Amino acid sequence: MNRRPLITGIAIAAATVIALSGCASNPGSGGGDKAPSGPDYGLVTAGQITVCSDIPYKPFEYEETSGSGKYTGFDVDLLTAIAKKLDLKVQFQVTNFDTLQSGAALLAGQCDMGASAMTITDERKKNIDFSDGYYDSLQSLLVKTDSGIESIKDLAGKNVGVQQGTTGENYAKEHAKGAELLQYSDDGVLWPALQGGQIDAILQDLPVNLQHEKDDSSYKVVETYKTDEQYGFAFAKGEKVELRKAIDEQLKALKDDGEYKKIYDKYFATN
């Protein structure tokens, strides 16, 4: 530490230049290039993934208690776990499913992505970029236990409720011969329609119909249909590429470390 004053002065000057240079590159300081601060996901709100979702769709996304504005469900828990690995928060925003599956809500920039138990299809891929698949699903038929309906062959002349824009609706159009198909915007109105007698059956994703069966023993799933469907998270076409890649990476990490199974079992494990 026995340095001469001149050398000390040079060292101090150099240190000052470095310090000032560091200040100039600090984001928000108003000068120089911004220093890198992690991946740029182009988020609507900094530090938060804003997710558009058609709610309610239990057990994938629904309010913890009516009117609370706080959401839970498989999709919610899974994305929360993914976001935590990315050091981000998650905010869900209620959005009509049809505007989600068409890509309109995503292109409008009101959210960073969509998570709404959405099946990956070639038709949707024309307008949407999907994450890797995160859930395998079937279609199913839910009816009142005393309805006399035992299969899709018994639906001729019956009113069958479907959610507009879904793969369930497509399956019903193709296979529910002679049935009158009634479209509903979401399960929040579809399920009460069955309970109120406006329709005789619901044809939609198996996990949702199983939840209704669990909630009310007056109803039962009488048939399931293997459709080789996988759900994926949705992104505006050609946008949020880095965010989509990061979510795929963390989804794989959750499967590898067992956290995915814990979340899955919370909602779908059977005794």
C-alpha positions as CSV (number, residue, x, y, z in Angstrom):
1,M,0.0,0.0,0.0
2,N,3.1,2.3,-0.2
3,R,2.1,4.0,-3.4
4,R,3.4,7.4,-4.3
5,P,0.8,10.3,-4.4
6,L,0.9,10.5,-8.3
7,I,0.0,6.9,-8.7
8,T,-2.7,7.2,-6.0
9,G,-4.1,10.2,-7.9
10,I,-4.2,8.3,-11.2
11,A,-5.8,5.4,-9.4
12,I,-8.5,7.6,-7.9
13,A,-9.1,9.3,-11.3
14,A,-9.4,5.9,-13.0
15,A,-11.8,4.7,-10.3
16,T,-13.9,7.9,-10.8
17,V,-14.1,7.3,-14.5
18,I,-15.2,3.7,-14.0
19,A,-17.8,4.8,-11.4
20,L,-19.2,7.4,-13.7
21,S,-19.2,5.0,-16.6
22,G,-21.2,2.6,-14.4
23,C,-23.7,5.3,-13.6
24,A,-24.2,6.2,-17.2
25,S,-25.1,2.6,-18.1
26,N,-27.5,2.1,-15.2
27,P,-31.1,1.8,-16.6
28,G,-33.2,4.9,-15.9
29,S,-30.2,7.2,-15.4
30,G,-30.9,8.9,-18.7
31,G,-27.5,8.4,-20.3
32,G,-25.5,5.8,-22.2
33,D,-26.5,2.3,-23.2
34,K,-28.7,0.3,-20.7
35,A,-26.9,-2.5,-18.9
36,P,-28.4,-6.0,-19.5
37,S,-30.9,-6.9,-16.8
38,G,-31.9,-10.4,-17.7
39,P,-34.1,-11.7,-20.6
40,D,-36.4,-9.2,-22.3
41,Y,-39.7,-10.9,-22.5
42,G,-41.6,-7.8,-23.7
43,L,-44.1,-8.1,-20.9
44,V,-47.2,-5.9,-20.7
45,T,-46.3,-5.1,-17.1
46,A,-42.7,-5.3,-15.9
47,G,-42.0,-8.2,-13.6
48,Q,-45.4,-9.8,-14.2
49,I,-46.8,-12.3,-16.8
50,T,-50.3,-11.1,-17.6
51,V,-52.4,-14.2,-18.6
52,C,-55.7,-14.1,-20.5
53,S,-58.1,-16.9,-19.4
54,D,-61.7,-17.9,-19.8
55,I,-62.8,-18.1,-16.2
56,P,-64.5,-20.1,-14.7
57,Y,-63.4,-23.5,-16.1
58,K,-62.9,-25.6,-13.0
59,P,-60.6,-27.3,-12.2
60,F,-58.2,-25.4,-14.5
61,E,-59.0,-21.9,-13.5
62,Y,-61.7,-20.5,-11.2
63,E,-62.3,-18.1,-8.4
64,E,-61.2,-19.2,-4.9
65,T,-64.4,-17.7,-3.5
66,S,-67.2,-16.0,-5.5
67,G,-66.4,-12.4,-6.2
68,S,-62.9,-12.5,-4.7
69,G,-61.1,-11.9,-7.9
70,K,-58.5,-14.4,-6.7
71,Y,-58.0,-17.4,-9.0
72,T,-56.8,-20.9,-8.5
73,G,-56.8,-24.1,-10.5
74,F,-54.4,-26.4,-12.3
75,D,-53.4,-23.8,-15.0
76,V,-53.1,-21.1,-12.4
77,D,-50.9,-23.2,-10.1
78,L,-48.7,-24.5,-12.9
79,L,-48.1,-21.0,-14.3
80,T,-47.4,-19.6,-10.9
81,A,-44.7,-22.3,-10.4
82,I,-43.2,-21.5,-13.8
83,A,-43.2,-17.8,-13.2
84,K,-41.5,-18.3,-9.8
85,K,-38.6,-20.1,-11.6
86,L,-38.4,-17.0,-13.8
87,D,-38.5,-14.6,-10.9
88,L,-41.8,-13.2,-12.1
89,K,-45.3,-12.8,-10.8
90,V,-48.6,-13.9,-12.6
91,Q,-51.8,-11.9,-13.0
92,F,-54.9,-13.6,-14.6
93,Q,-57.3,-11.5,-16.6
94,V,-60.8,-12.8,-17.6
95,T,-61.2,-13.1,-21.3
96,N,-63.8,-14.6,-23.7
97,F,-62.5,-18.0,-24.9
98,D,-63.5,-17.4,-28.5
99,T,-61.3,-14.3,-28.7
100,L,-58.5,-16.3,-27.1
101,Q,-58.6,-19.3,-29.5
102,S,-58.9,-17.0,-32.5
103,G,-55.8,-15.1,-31.4
104,A,-57.6,-11.8,-31.3
105,A,-57.1,-11.1,-27.6
106,L,-53.4,-12.0,-27.8
107,L,-52.8,-9.8,-30.9
108,A,-54.6,-6.9,-29.1
109,G,-51.7,-6.8,-26.6
110,Q,-53.9,-6.9,-23.5
111,C,-52.0,-9.9,-22.2
112,D,-48.7,-11.7,-22.6
113,M,-50.2,-15.2,-23.2
114,G,-53.3,-17.3,-22.8
115,A,-53.9,-20.2,-20.4
116,S,-57.4,-21.6,-20.6
117,A,-57.3,-25.4,-21.1
118,M,-56.8,-24.8,-24.8
119,T,-56.3,-27.7,-27.1
120,I,-53.5,-27.5,-29.6
121,T,-54.9,-27.8,-33.1
122,D,-53.6,-27.2,-36.6
123,E,-56.4,-24.7,-37.2
124,R,-55.5,-22.7,-34.1
125,K,-51.8,-22.8,-35.1
126,K,-52.6,-20.6,-38.0
127,N,-53.3,-17.7,-35.6
128,I,-51.5,-18.7,-32.4
129,D,-48.1,-20.0,-31.3
130,F,-48.4,-22.7,-28.7
131,S,-46.1,-23.8,-25.9
132,D,-45.2,-27.5,-25.5
133,G,-48.3,-29.5,-24.5
134,Y,-48.8,-29.6,-20.7
135,Y,-52.0,-31.7,-20.3
136,D,-53.6,-34.7,-22.1
137,S,-57.3,-34.6,-22.3
138,L,-60.4,-36.5,-23.5
139,Q,-63.9,-35.3,-24.5
140,S,-66.9,-36.5,-22.5
141,L,-70.7,-36.6,-22.2
142,L,-72.3,-35.4,-18.9
143,V,-76.0,-36.0,-18.2
144,K,-78.5,-36.1,-15.3
145,T,-78.4,-39.6,-13.7
146,D,-82.0,-40.3,-14.5
147,S,-82.0,-38.9,-18.0
148,G,-82.0,-42.3,-19.7
149,I,-79.0,-41.1,-21.9
150,E,-76.2,-43.7,-21.9
151,S,-74.2,-42.7,-24.9
152,I,-73.8,-40.3,-27.8
153,K,-76.2,-42.5,-29.8
154,D,-79.1,-41.5,-27.5
155,L,-78.8,-37.7,-28.2
156,A,-81.1,-37.6,-31.3
157,G,-83.8,-35.0,-30.6
158,K,-82.0,-33.9,-27.4
159,N,-80.6,-30.4,-26.6
160,V,-76.8,-30.7,-26.1
161,G,-74.8,-27.8,-24.7
162,V,-71.3,-27.1,-26.0
163,Q,-68.9,-24.2,-25.5
164,Q,-68.5,-22.1,-28.6
165,G,-65.2,-22.4,-30.4
166,T,-64.1,-25.5,-28.6
167,T,-63.0,-29.0,-29.7
168,G,-66.0,-30.3,-27.8
169,E,-68.3,-28.4,-30.1
170,N,-66.4,-29.8,-33.1
171,Y,-66.7,-33.3,-31.8
172,A,-70.4,-32.9,-31.2
173,K,-71.0,-31.5,-34.7
174,E,-69.4,-34.6,-36.2
175,H,-70.7,-37.3,-33.9
176,A,-73.9,-36.2,-32.1
177,K,-76.2,-37.1,-34.9
178,G,-79.7,-35.7,-34.7
179,A,-79.0,-33.6,-31.6
180,E,-79.8,-29.9,-31.3
181,L,-76.5,-28.2,-30.4
182,L,-76.8,-25.1,-28.3
183,Q,-73.7,-22.9,-28.0
184,Y,-72.7,-21.2,-24.7
185,S,-69.9,-18.7,-24.1
186,D,-68.3,-20.6,-21.2
187,D,-68.8,-23.3,-18.6
188,G,-70.1,-20.7,-16.2
189,V,-73.4,-20.6,-18.2
190,L,-73.2,-24.1,-19.7
191,W,-73.3,-25.9,-16.4
192,P,-76.3,-23.9,-14.9
193,A,-78.1,-24.6,-18.2
194,L,-77.9,-28.3,-17.6
195,Q,-78.9,-27.9,-14.0
196,G,-81.9,-25.7,-15.0
197,G,-83.1,-28.2,-17.6
198,Q,-82.5,-26.0,-20.7
199,I,-80.2,-28.7,-22.1
200,D,-80.1,-32.5,-21.7
201,A,-76.4,-33.0,-21.8
202,I,-73.0,-31.3,-22.0
203,L,-70.3,-32.5,-24.3
204,Q,-66.9,-31.0,-23.3
205,D,-63.5,-31.7,-21.8
206,L,-63.5,-34.7,-19.4
207,P,-61.8,-33.0,-16.4
208,V,-64.4,-30.3,-16.3
209,N,-67.4,-32.7,-16.6
210,L,-65.8,-34.9,-13.9
211,Q,-65.6,-31.9,-11.6
212,H,-69.4,-31.3,-12.1
213,E,-70.0,-35.0,-11.3
214,K,-67.9,-34.6,-8.2
215,D,-69.8,-31.5,-7.1
216,D,-73.3,-32.9,-7.7
217,S,-74.0,-36.6,-7.6
218,S,-77.2,-36.0,-9.6
219,Y,-75.1,-35.9,-12.7
220,K,-72.7,-38.4,-14.2
221,V,-70.3,-38.8,-17.1
222,V,-71.7,-41.6,-19.2
223,E,-69.1,-41.7,-22.0
224,T,-65.6,-40.5,-22.9
225,Y,-64.1,-40.0,-26.3
226,K,-60.4,-40.4,-27.1
227,T,-59.4,-37.4,-29.2
228,D,-55.6,-37.3,-28.7
229,E,-55.8,-33.7,-27.4
230,Q,-53.1,-31.8,-25.6
231,Y,-53.5,-28.4,-24.0
232,G,-50.9,-25.7,-24.6
233,F,-50.3,-22.1,-23.5
234,A,-51.1,-19.7,-26.3
235,F,-49.1,-16.7,-27.6
236,A,-49.7,-14.1,-30.3
237,K,-48.4,-15.4,-33.7
238,G,-44.7,-14.5,-34.1
239,E,-44.6,-12.6,-30.8
240,K,-43.3,-13.3,-27.2
241,V,-40.8,-15.9,-28.6
242,E,-38.4,-15.6,-25.7
243,L,-41.2,-15.9,-23.2
244,R,-42.6,-19.0,-24.9
245,K,-39.1,-20.6,-24.9
246,A,-38.6,-19.8,-21.2
247,I,-41.9,-21.2,-20.3
248,D,-41.2,-24.4,-22.2
249,E,-37.9,-24.7,-20.4
250,Q,-39.4,-24.3,-17.0
251,L,-42.3,-26.6,-17.8
252,K,-39.8,-29.3,-18.5
253,A,-37.9,-28.5,-15.4
254,L,-41.1,-28.8,-13.3
255,K,-41.7,-32.2,-14.8
256,D,-38.1,-33.3,-14.2
257,D,-38.0,-32.3,-10.5
258,G,-41.5,-33.7,-9.7
259,E,-43.2,-30.4,-9.0
260,Y,-45.5,-30.8,-12.0
261,K,-46.8,-34.2,-10.6
262,K,-47.5,-32.6,-7.2
263,I,-49.6,-29.9,-8.9
264,Y,-51.3,-32.5,-11.2
265,D,-52.2,-34.8,-8.3
266,K,-53.7,-31.9,-6.3
267,Y,-56.4,-31.6,-9.0
268,F,-56.7,-34.9,-10.8
269,A,-55.5,-37.7,-8.5
270,T,-58.1,-40.3,-7.8
271,N,-58.4,-42.5,-4.7
